[in-house]
Amino acid sequence: MAQAPLSIVYRERLREGLGDRVRSAETSDETSEKSDGTDDGAEHAAAGESTQETDRAQRRRRRLRRLLIIGGAGVAGLVGLFGVVWAMTPIPDTTQALATAQGSMIYYRDGKTVLATQGVNRKNVPLSAVPAAVRNAVIAAENRTFYQDTGVSLTGTARAMWSTVTGQQIQGGSTITQQMVRNYYSGLSQERSVVRKLKEIMIALKVDRSKSKDWVLEQYLNTIYFGRGAYGVQAASLAYFGKDVGKLGPAEGAYLAAVIQQPTRFADPKGADLEAVKARWQGVVSGMTKINALTSAQAAALRFPELVKQKSPLSLGGQKGYMLAQVRAELNRLGYSDEDINQGGLKITTTFDRKLMALAEEAVESVLPAGTPKKVRTGLAAVDPVTGEVVAFYGGRDYNKTEWNNAFDAKVQAGSTFKAYTLAAALENGFHLWSRVDGNSPMRIASATIPNSNDTSYGSVDLVQATRSSVNTAFVDLGQQVGLAKVAKAAEAAGIPAAQLVQHQAAPTFPLGVASVSAVQQASAYGTFAADGTHHEAHVIRSVTDARGQTRRIDAIGKRVFSEETAADTTYALEQVVRGGTGTAARLYDRPAAGKTGTTDESAAVWFTGYVPQLSVAVNMFRDDNKAVTVPGYGALYGGTLPAQIWKYFMAAAMDGKPVEEFPPPADYGSVWDQPDYRSDQGRDEDEGGPWDSPTPTPTGTPEDPSSPPPTEGGEQGGGEDNPGDGGESGDPQTPNPDQPDSPDPTTEPTEVGF
């Protein structure tokens, strides 16, 4: 028989051997059980308990491993997320507009006396200008570990985050760095959100790494709001204590630090609010001892500081409103935007003299009778002839009641004050003071009939007499001889805008003042004669200094528009108006003055404009409805009454104590002796005594004098001071001119204005 393969034999033997071992083990177990059944049960129980404990330990180890793995993954994820957020949150390149905005300070002409502030009330100062006591007070109140921390408080941030998530009001814990970041950089707001808070933390950490602590504190002190409308520590110091921050002591610094928490509540505390802020102040002082900024003895010696009275928000009432309106308008014309004015930190020095501004108001209110109707308006403007600076004006009773400025905005017919430009045009074009014109009344030119006051005829008169007595027909004749275009050119050269002349210059009565002008324009134009024929544009700003300290000076470049001879001769003729003509009510007894009265048709507007070498002043009175300007005790006014009296009141006080300056003599003074019609014994004022006293003609009527009533009949619109006749372009009473946008319009302006 063949043998089985070796592998099969091996397998069979292996099975046999295993079977023997199993049977042997079973036999052994049975023997053991028979010998001691009790021990066998105990061993089984012990083995079971050991197995269960082992299983529990293994499960704990597995759970711990899982937790460690999950925790590690979470930490790794957080680290990764932090890295992503860190990389994606750069320090912003720009700051919030309000954070760095500084309001503009507006000063009177001395550059020291504040007229007003405009925009954000902030004045940035370097950290070195803030006393250490003030800095330490803020640190003690807001962030005692400021110089040691990393810019973020973990516990405070956790509280803030929990407050944001739950909506609960829990005490915040933002550091000074975080507060600065939130208020300083663009892209961050005050909204309560986790994203905004996380962004704030990232930027605060980066700022702390890249900027010095002093830089952070400086921005914070210049950014934070302190109440009373004050942004930044300098503005707050002025608002609460009336002095610069550099002069504050520890008690005052502690108060400013205390109000940061609740600036509105502690701005002007009373009652319970006062007790609350005192407790807060004491807490700040105590905090200063804990950071070793004060000793216990120094802290105990401090007393709660006394606050200055809180100022009300800037009122635009009275004359200030008119001043600010003119300043802002001129700044805009100079290229400064409203944003520049409100947030640019400009220092604006105006041309306004504080005392003269008060004097202008005083002059108007003192001279006008108590019963002057409220519809009667008065404007006054004073201009420095040498610079063109408007040193004073009177715009109206109250800016809050009407923004229409009687000195700048209101343009009313000039009346006979316009004759000065007609005279200057003639002198520039070959005429002389002794040149003669027709002074008879009435005068007919084309369809126009022009009379003198009371239809007085003067015959042939020279230009001095024509000016002194304000002879209408003489100036109409002069305008015809010179040419009305040249009269318009002279008025424009003196400072009257061409747009206000062009629509009237073809009328025969153009030389009599049918064009509308403002008080400022008249004062500026007459100032051209006072400045020997050189004109300077009227302006209200002297200089503008920006936040960087760069100063822009506003100088009106003088332009010679008349020869010195023309200016001197015009001045001489206007002197005679004041010395013995229609303007004697304006006469100054300590110095020479030159000027001209003006009364339009039916007294719808009355003027006196005049000057001394140092100052040119125009006064007008009018009504919005263009009705006659009437005042109890005076009736219908004319330029030689109340306007001349107001002018004198203002000019006499303004020149009080100023040196007396003489006008230059007329250019051809000596040649007058050769004129046959001039005799030293005729027409001379008792105190003049010179050869330039005009002869007194024998008129057929009575010339205007301070006691003569004004005209009552209507002529060409406005006419001249002595032009009551029915001639002219329309023959209608003066009415608002729809083609003159600057004229007062009763349909848009309040009817109850003026006095």
Backbone hydrogen bonds, N-H to C=O, Kabsch-Sander energy under -0.5 kcal/mol:
donor,donor_aa,acceptor,acceptor_aa,energy
9,V,5,P,-1.9
10,Y,6,L,-2.2
11,R,7,S,-1.9
12,E,8,I,-2.1
13,R,9,V,-2.2
14,L,10,Y,-1.9
15,R,11,R,-2.0
16,E,12,E,-2.2
17,G,13,R,-2.4
18,L,14,L,-2.2
19,G,15,R,-2.3
20,D,16,E,-2.1
21,R,17,G,-1.9
22,V,18,L,-2.2
23,R,19,G,-2.3
24,S,20,D,-2.3
25,A,21,R,-2.1
26,E,22,V,-2.4
27,T,23,R,-2.4
28,S,24,S,-1.9
29,D,25,A,-2.3
30,E,26,E,-2.4
31,T,27,T,-1.9
32,S,28,S,-2.0
33,E,29,D,-2.5
34,K,30,E,-2.2
35,S,31,T,-1.6
36,D,32,S,-1.9
40,D,36,D,-0.9
41,G,37,G,-1.0
41,G,38,T,-0.7
42,A,38,T,-1.4
43,E,39,D,-2.0
44,H,40,D,-1.5
45,A,41,G,-1.9
46,A,42,A,-2.5
47,A,43,E,-2.1
48,G,44,H,-1.8
49,E,45,A,-2.1
50,S,46,A,-2.1
51,T,47,A,-1.7
52,Q,48,G,-2.1
53,E,49,E,-2.3
54,T,50,S,-2.0
55,D,51,T,-2.2
56,R,52,Q,-2.6
57,A,53,E,-2.4
58,Q,54,T,-2.2
59,R,55,D,-2.6
60,R,56,R,-2.5
61,R,57,A,-2.4
62,R,58,Q,-2.4
63,R,59,R,-2.7
64,L,60,R,-2.7
65,R,61,R,-2.5
66,R,62,R,-2.5
67,L,63,R,-3.0
68,L,64,L,-3.0
69,I,65,R,-2.5
70,I,66,R,-3.1
71,G,67,L,-3.6
72,G,68,L,-2.8
73,A,69,I,-2.3
74,G,70,I,-2.8
75,V,71,G,-3.1
76,A,72,G,-2.7
77,G,73,A,-2.6
78,L,74,G,-3.2
79,V,75,V,-3.1
80,G,76,A,-2.6
81,L,77,G,-3.3
82,F,78,L,-3.4
83,G,79,V,-2.4
84,V,80,G,-2.3
85,V,81,L,-3.2
86,W,82,F,-3.1
87,A,83,G,-2.3
88,M,84,V,-2.2
89,T,85,V,-0.6
89,T,86,W,-0.8
96,Q,184,Y,-2.7
100,T,96,Q,-1.2
101,A,97,A,-1.1
102,Q,343,Q,-2.1
103,G,120,V,-2.2
104,S,118,Q,-2.2
104,S,341,I,-0.9
105,M,346,L,-2.7
106,I,116,A,-3.0
107,Y,105,M,-0.5
107,Y,348,I,-3.3
108,Y,113,T,-2.7
109,R,352,F,-2.8
111,G,108,Y,-2.3
114,V,112,K,-0.6
115,L,106,I,-3.2
116,A,106,I,-1.8
118,Q,104,S,-2.6
120,V,342,N,-2.1
121,N,229,G,-0.5
122,R,120,V,-1.5
123,K,231,Y,-0.5
129,A,126,P,-1.7
130,V,127,L,-1.6
134,V,131,P,-0.6
135,R,131,P,-2.1
136,N,132,A,-3.0
137,A,133,A,-1.8
138,V,134,V,-2.0
139,I,135,R,-2.3
140,A,136,N,-2.8
141,A,137,A,-1.9
142,E,138,V,-2.5
143,N,139,I,-2.3
146,F,143,N,-1.7
148,Q,145,T,-1.8
149,D,145,T,-2.9
150,T,152,V,-0.5
154,L,152,V,-0.6
157,T,153,S,-2.7
158,A,154,L,-2.4
159,R,155,T,-2.2
160,A,156,G,-2.4
161,M,157,T,-3.1
162,W,158,A,-2.6
163,S,159,R,-2.5
164,T,160,A,-2.2
165,V,161,M,-2.5
166,T,162,W,-2.8
167,G,163,S,-1.9
170,I,168,Q,-1.2
179,Q,175,T,-2.5
180,M,176,I,-2.7
181,V,177,T,-2.6
182,R,178,Q,-2.5
183,N,179,Q,-2.1
184,Y,180,M,-2.2
185,Y,181,V,-1.7
186,S,94,T,-2.3
188,L,185,Y,-0.8
193,S,191,E,-1.0
197,K,193,S,-2.2
198,L,194,V,-2.8
199,K,195,V,-2.4
200,E,196,R,-2.4
201,I,197,K,-2.2
202,M,198,L,-2.3
203,I,199,K,-2.3
204,A,200,E,-2.5
205,L,201,I,-2.5
206,K,202,M,-2.2
207,V,203,I,-2.9
208,D,204,A,-2.3
209,R,205,L,-1.4
210,S,206,K,-1.8
211,K,207,V,-2.9
216,V,212,S,-2.0
217,L,213,K,-2.6
218,E,214,D,-2.4
219,Q,215,W,-2.3
220,Y,216,V,-2.3
221,L,217,L,-2.6
222,N,218,E,-1.6
223,T,219,Q,-0.9
223,T,220,Y,-0.9
224,I,220,Y,-2.5
226,F,230,A,-2.5
230,A,227,G,-2.1
231,Y,121,N,-2.9
231,Y,229,G,-0.5
232,G,224,I,-2.9
232,G,230,A,-0.5
233,V,221,L,-2.1
236,A,232,G,-1.9
237,S,233,V,-2.2
238,L,234,Q,-1.9
239,A,235,A,-2.3
240,Y,236,A,-2.7
241,F,237,S,-2.2
242,G,237,S,-0.6
242,G,238,L,-1.0
243,K,237,S,-1.0
247,K,244,D,-1.9
248,L,245,V,-1.9
253,G,249,G,-2.6
254,A,250,P,-2.4
255,Y,251,A,-1.5
256,L,252,E,-2.2
257,A,253,G,-2.1
258,A,254,A,-1.9
259,V,255,Y,-2.0
260,I,256,L,-0.7
260,I,257,A,-0.5
261,Q,258,A,-0.8
262,Q,258,A,-0.5
266,F,262,Q,-2.2
267,A,264,T,-0.8
273,D,270,K,-1.6
275,E,271,G,-1.8
276,A,272,A,-2.3
277,V,273,D,-2.4
278,K,274,L,-1.9
279,A,275,E,-2.0
280,R,276,A,-2.3
281,W,277,V,-2.7
282,Q,278,K,-2.5
283,G,279,A,-2.0
284,V,280,R,-1.9
285,V,281,W,-2.4
286,S,282,Q,-2.5
287,G,283,G,-2.1
288,M,284,V,-1.9
289,T,285,V,-1.2
290,K,286,S,-1.4
291,I,287,G,-1.2
292,N,289,T,-1.2
293,A,288,M,-3.0
294,L,288,M,-1.2
299,A,295,T,-2.5
300,A,296,S,-2.2
301,A,297,A,-1.4
302,L,298,Q,-0.7
302,L,299,A,-0.9
308,V,240,Y,-2.7
320,K,317,G,-0.7
321,G,317,G,-1.1
322,Y,318,G,-0.7
323,M,319,Q,-2.4
324,L,320,K,-3.0
325,A,321,G,-2.0
326,Q,322,Y,-1.8
327,V,323,M,-2.5
328,R,324,L,-2.7
329,A,325,A,-2.0
330,E,326,Q,-2.3
331,L,327,V,-2.5
332,N,328,R,-2.3
333,R,329,A,-1.8
334,L,330,E,-1.7
335,G,332,N,-1.4
336,Y,331,L,-2.7
341,I,337,S,-1.9
342,N,338,D,-2.7
343,Q,339,E,-2.6
344,G,340,D,-1.6
345,G,102,Q,-3.5
347,K,545,T,-2.8
348,I,105,M,-3.2
348,I,346,L,-0.6
349,T,347,K,-0.6
349,T,543,S,-2.4
350,T,107,Y,-2.4
350,T,348,I,-0.6
351,T,540,V,-1.9
353,D,391,V,-3.0
354,R,352,F,-0.6
357,M,353,D,-2.6
358,A,354,R,-1.8
359,L,355,K,-2.2
360,A,356,L,-2.4
361,E,357,M,-1.6
362,E,358,A,-2.3
363,A,359,L,-3.0
364,V,360,A,-1.9
365,E,361,E,-2.5
366,S,362,E,-2.4
367,V,363,A,-1.7
368,L,364,V,-2.1
372,T,369,P,-1.8
374,K,755,F,-0.6
376,V,373,P,-1.4
377,R,375,K,-0.5
377,R,622,F,-3.4
379,G,620,N,-2.3
380,L,394,Y,-1.3
381,A,618,A,-2.1
382,A,392,A,-2.8
383,V,616,S,-3.1
384,D,389,E,-2.7
387,T,384,D,-0.7
388,G,384,D,-3.1
390,V,539,H,-2.5
391,V,382,A,-1.5
391,V,389,E,-1.0
392,A,382,A,-1.3
394,Y,380,L,-2.6
399,Y,318,G,-1.1
401,K,398,D,-1.1
402,T,398,D,-1.8
406,N,395,G,-3.0
406,N,404,W,-0.6
409,D,405,N,-1.2
410,A,405,N,-2.3
411,K,742,D,-0.9
412,V,410,A,-0.5
412,V,517,V,-2.1
414,A,515,A,-2.3
415,G,513,G,-2.3
417,T,414,A,-1.4
418,F,415,G,-1.9
419,K,416,S,-1.4
420,A,417,T,-0.9
421,Y,418,F,-1.3
422,T,418,F,-1.2
423,L,419,K,-2.6
424,A,420,A,-2.3
425,A,421,Y,-2.4
426,A,422,T,-2.0
427,L,423,L,-2.4
428,E,424,A,-2.2
429,N,425,A,-0.7
429,N,426,A,-0.8
430,G,427,L,-0.8
431,F,426,A,-2.4
435,S,432,H,-1.6
437,V,461,V,-2.7
439,G,437,V,-0.6
439,G,459,G,-2.9
443,M,450,I,-3.2
445,I,443,M,-0.5
445,I,448,A,-2.3
448,A,445,I,-2.6
450,I,443,M,-3.7
450,I,448,A,-0.5
455,D,452,N,-2.5
456,T,453,S,-1.8
458,Y,439,G,-2.1
461,V,437,V,-2.5
461,V,459,G,-0.5
463,L,433,L,-1.2
463,L,435,S,-1.0
464,V,433,L,-1.1
466,A,462,D,-2.4
467,T,463,L,-1.8
468,R,464,V,-2.9
469,S,465,Q,-2.4
470,S,467,T,-0.6
471,V,466,A,-2.3
472,N,470,S,-0.7
475,F,471,V,-1.5
476,V,472,N,-2.2
477,D,473,T,-2.5
478,L,474,A,-2.2
479,G,475,F,-2.5
480,Q,476,V,-1.9
481,Q,477,D,-2.1
482,V,478,L,-2.8
483,G,479,G,-2.6
486,K,483,G,-0.6
487,V,483,G,-1.5
488,A,484,L,-2.4
489,K,485,A,-2.1
490,A,486,K,-2.2
491,A,487,V,-2.2
492,E,488,A,-2.5
493,A,489,K,-2.4
494,A,490,A,-2.0
495,G,491,A,-0.9
495,G,492,E,-0.6
496,I,491,A,-2.4
500,Q,497,P,-1.4
501,L,498,A,-1.9
502,V,498,A,-2.3
504,H,501,L,-2.1
505,Q,501,L,-1.5
507,A,504,H,-2.2
510,F,507,A,-2.0
512,L,509,T,-2.0
513,G,510,F,-1.6
517,V,412,V,-2.6
520,V,407,A,-2.1
522,Q,518,S,-2.2
523,A,519,A,-2.6
524,S,520,V,-2.4
525,A,521,Q,-2.6
526,Y,522,Q,-2.8
527,G,523,A,-1.5
528,T,524,S,-0.7
528,T,525,A,-1.0
529,F,525,A,-0.6
529,F,526,Y,-0.7
530,A,526,Y,-1.5
531,A,527,G,-1.8
532,D,529,F,-1.3
533,G,528,T,-2.5
534,T,528,T,-0.6
534,T,531,A,-1.0
535,H,533,G,-0.5
535,H,559,K,-3.2
539,H,388,G,-1.8
542,R,349,T,-3.1
543,S,349,T,-1.6
544,V,552,R,-2.3
545,T,347,K,-2.5
546,D,550,Q,-2.5
547,A,344,G,-0.7
549,G,546,D,-1.9
552,R,544,V,-3.2
553,R,551,T,-0.6
554,I,542,R,-3.3
555,D,553,R,-0.8
556,A,387,T,-0.5
557,I,555,D,-0.8
559,K,535,H,-2.3
561,V,533,G,-2.8
561,V,559,K,-0.5
562,F,533,G,-2.0
567,A,563,S,-2.3
568,A,564,E,-2.6
569,D,565,E,-2.5
570,T,566,T,-2.7
571,T,567,A,-2.4
572,Y,568,A,-2.2
573,A,569,D,-2.2
574,L,570,T,-2.2
575,E,571,T,-2.1
576,Q,572,Y,-1.4
577,V,573,A,-0.7
578,V,574,L,-1.1
579,R,575,E,-2.4
580,G,576,Q,-2.2
581,G,577,V,-1.2
582,T,468,R,-1.4
583,G,577,V,-1.9
584,T,581,G,-0.8
586,A,583,G,-1.9
587,R,584,T,-1.6
594,A,611,Y,-2.5
595,G,574,L,-1.5
596,K,609,T,-2.7
598,G,607,W,-1.8
600,T,605,A,-2.7
601,D,718,G,-2.4
603,S,600,T,-2.3
604,A,601,D,-1.4
606,V,621,M,-2.4
607,W,598,G,-3.4
608,F,619,V,-2.1
609,T,596,K,-2.2
610,G,617,V,-2.6
611,Y,594,A,-3.0
612,V,615,L,-2.5
615,L,612,V,-0.9
616,S,383,V,-2.5
617,V,610,G,-2.9
618,A,381,A,-2.4
619,V,608,F,-2.3
620,N,379,G,-2.4
621,M,606,V,-2.1
622,F,377,R,-1.9
623,R,604,A,-0.8
624,D,375,K,-0.7
626,N,623,R,-1.4
629,V,603,S,-2.8
630,T,628,A,-1.0
631,V,635,G,-2.0
634,Y,631,V,-2.5
635,G,631,V,-2.2
637,L,629,V,-3.0
641,T,638,Y,-2.1
644,A,639,G,-0.9
645,Q,641,T,-2.2
646,I,642,L,-2.9
647,W,643,P,-2.3
648,K,644,A,-2.3
649,Y,645,Q,-2.5
650,F,646,I,-2.5
651,M,647,W,-3.1
652,A,648,K,-2.7
653,A,649,Y,-1.5
654,A,650,F,-2.7
655,M,651,M,-2.2
656,D,653,A,-0.7
658,K,655,M,-2.3
661,E,659,P,-0.6
667,A,565,E,-0.5
669,Y,666,P,-1.3
671,S,668,D,-0.7
672,V,668,D,-0.6
672,V,669,Y,-1.1
673,W,670,G,-1.2
674,D,671,S,-1.6
675,Q,672,V,-1.8
678,Y,675,Q,-1.5
679,R,677,D,-0.6
682,Q,679,R,-1.9
688,E,685,D,-1.6
689,G,685,D,-0.9
693,D,690,G,-0.9
694,S,692,W,-0.7
700,T,457,S,-1.4
708,S,705,D,-2.2
716,E,727,G,-0.8
719,G,717,Q,-1.6
723,N,720,G,-1.8
727,G,449,T,-0.9
740,Q,737,N,-1.8
743,S,740,Q,-2.1
748,T,745,D,-1.8
749,E,745,D,-2.4
753,V,751,T,-1.2
755,F,373,P,-0.8
755,F,376,V,-1.5
